[in-house]
């Protein structure tokens, strides 16, 4: 059955609908940890100089364009996003968006929600706060909702050991 599965993907009968869980750099010099002290470390000590800028966060903060970014994916169909909205709850928020399969074949889309903090917060340029994979038939629309707590909009203060 492996042969049939591969053939269905190659001929476009089945949509692979996947996203990368990591970033692929153009070359080895385009990675956050590219010195011996960072990886593999020296004398059994590793320097984590990238701090919060791990993975896709480092590429965003340094405006580096990788070969394939975190969340990159290919599809045999296309999707459009519309009707983004935020509703206030007693203890947080719901962020919703409508996703329409505008292509000719059924497929799944991985909807990703990122938050941006003010630059003076010291956080990475954008933070992934949610993702959901939804299967959508050709021509159909699905609504995806992400619940966010008040803490999702907070940053950890290392001086007082609490969220602010």
C-alpha positions as CSV (number, residue, x, y, z in Angstrom):
1,X,0.0,0.0,0.0
2,X,3.0,2.3,0.4
3,X,3.3,2.6,-3.4
4,X,-0.3,3.5,-3.8
5,X,-0.1,6.2,-1.1
6,X,3.0,7.8,-2.7
7,X,1.4,7.7,-6.1
8,X,-1.7,9.4,-4.9
9,X,0.4,12.2,-3.4
10,X,2.6,12.5,-6.5
11,X,-0.3,12.6,-8.9
12,X,-2.3,15.1,-6.8
13,X,-5.1,12.7,-5.9
14,X,-4.4,13.2,-2.2
15,X,-3.2,16.5,-0.7
16,X,-0.2,16.1,1.7
17,X,-1.3,19.1,3.7
18,X,1.6,19.2,6.2
19,X,3.8,22.0,7.8
20,X,7.4,21.9,8.8
21,X,8.0,21.7,12.6
22,X,11.4,23.4,12.2
23,X,13.4,25.8,10.1
24,X,15.8,24.7,7.4
25,X,18.6,27.2,6.8
26,X,20.2,28.0,3.5
27,X,23.6,26.8,4.8
28,X,25.3,26.0,8.2
29,X,26.4,29.6,8.8
30,X,22.7,30.6,8.8
31,X,21.8,29.0,12.1
32,X,21.5,30.6,15.6
33,X,24.0,28.3,17.2
34,X,26.9,28.3,14.8
35,X,29.9,28.6,17.0
36,X,31.7,25.8,18.9
37,X,30.8,27.3,22.2
38,X,27.1,27.2,21.3
39,X,27.1,23.7,19.6
40,X,28.4,21.2,20.7
41,X,29.9,23.3,23.5
42,X,33.4,23.5,25.0
43,X,34.5,21.5,28.0
44,X,31.0,20.2,28.5
45,X,29.6,23.7,28.7
46,X,27.2,25.1,26.1
47,X,26.5,28.8,25.6
48,X,22.9,29.7,24.9
49,X,23.5,33.2,23.7
50,X,20.3,33.2,21.5
51,X,18.3,33.4,24.7
52,X,14.6,33.6,23.7
53,X,15.4,33.6,20.0
54,X,15.3,29.9,19.4
55,X,14.3,28.5,16.0
56,X,12.0,30.6,13.9
57,X,12.2,33.4,16.4
58,X,15.9,34.0,15.7
59,X,15.3,34.1,11.9
60,X,12.5,36.7,12.4
61,X,14.5,38.8,14.9
62,X,17.5,38.9,12.5
63,X,15.5,39.3,9.4
64,X,17.1,36.2,7.9
65,X,15.3,34.4,5.1
66,X,15.8,30.6,5.5
67,X,15.5,28.0,2.8
68,X,12.3,26.7,4.3
69,X,10.8,28.5,7.4
70,X,9.1,26.9,10.3
71,X,5.4,26.3,9.4
72,X,6.2,26.1,5.6
73,X,4.0,23.7,3.7
74,X,2.9,22.7,0.3
75,X,-0.5,22.0,-1.0
76,X,-2.3,21.0,-4.2
77,X,-5.1,23.4,-3.3
78,X,-5.3,27.0,-2.0
79,X,-6.9,28.7,0.9
80,X,-8.1,32.2,1.8
81,X,-8.6,33.8,5.2
82,X,-11.4,36.2,6.1
83,X,-13.6,37.5,8.9
84,X,-10.8,37.6,11.6
85,X,-12.4,38.6,14.9
86,X,-11.6,38.8,18.6
87,X,-14.2,38.3,21.3
88,X,-13.7,39.2,24.9
89,X,-14.4,36.5,27.5
90,X,-14.5,36.7,31.3
91,X,-10.9,35.5,31.6
92,X,-9.4,35.9,28.1
93,X,-10.2,36.1,24.5
94,X,-11.3,34.1,21.5
95,X,-9.6,34.8,18.2
96,X,-11.5,33.4,15.2
97,X,-10.9,33.4,11.5
98,X,-12.8,31.9,8.5
99,X,-10.7,29.7,6.2
100,X,-12.1,28.9,2.7
101,X,-10.7,26.2,0.4
102,X,-10.5,28.2,-2.9
103,X,-8.9,25.3,-4.8
104,X,-10.3,22.5,-6.8
105,X,-9.5,19.6,-4.5
106,X,-10.1,18.9,-0.8
107,X,-7.3,19.7,1.6
108,X,-6.2,20.5,5.1
109,X,-4.8,23.8,6.2
110,X,-2.8,24.4,9.3
111,X,-4.0,27.8,10.7
112,X,-1.3,29.5,12.9
113,X,-1.9,32.2,15.4
114,X,1.1,34.5,16.3
115,X,1.2,37.4,18.8
116,X,3.5,40.4,18.6
117,X,4.6,42.2,21.7
118,X,5.9,45.8,21.8
119,X,9.6,46.0,21.0
120,X,10.4,47.3,24.5
121,X,9.0,44.0,26.0
122,X,12.2,42.2,25.0
123,X,10.2,39.3,23.4
124,X,10.9,37.8,20.0
125,X,9.2,39.6,17.0
126,X,6.3,37.1,17.0
127,X,5.3,34.2,19.1
128,X,3.3,31.1,18.0
129,X,0.3,30.9,20.4
130,X,-1.8,28.4,18.6
131,X,-2.3,26.2,15.6
132,X,-5.0,23.9,14.3
133,X,-5.2,21.7,11.3
134,X,-8.6,21.7,9.6
135,X,-9.8,19.5,6.7
136,X,-11.8,21.6,4.3
137,X,-13.6,20.4,1.2
138,X,-13.2,22.3,-2.1
139,X,-15.4,25.4,-2.0
140,X,-16.2,25.1,1.7
141,X,-15.4,27.4,4.6
142,X,-14.5,26.4,8.2
143,X,-14.1,28.7,11.2
144,X,-11.1,28.2,13.4
145,X,-11.1,29.6,17.0
146,X,-8.2,30.0,19.3
147,X,-8.8,30.6,23.0
148,X,-6.2,33.0,24.6
149,X,-5.8,33.6,28.3
150,X,-4.7,36.8,29.9
151,X,-1.3,35.1,30.6
152,X,-0.8,34.6,26.8
153,X,-0.5,38.4,26.6
154,X,2.0,38.5,29.6
155,X,5.7,38.2,29.8
156,X,7.7,36.7,32.6
157,X,9.6,39.2,34.7
158,X,12.8,37.5,35.9
159,X,13.4,40.2,38.6
160,X,10.1,39.6,40.4
161,X,9.5,36.0,39.3
162,X,6.0,36.7,38.1
163,X,4.0,37.5,35.0
164,X,3.4,41.1,34.0
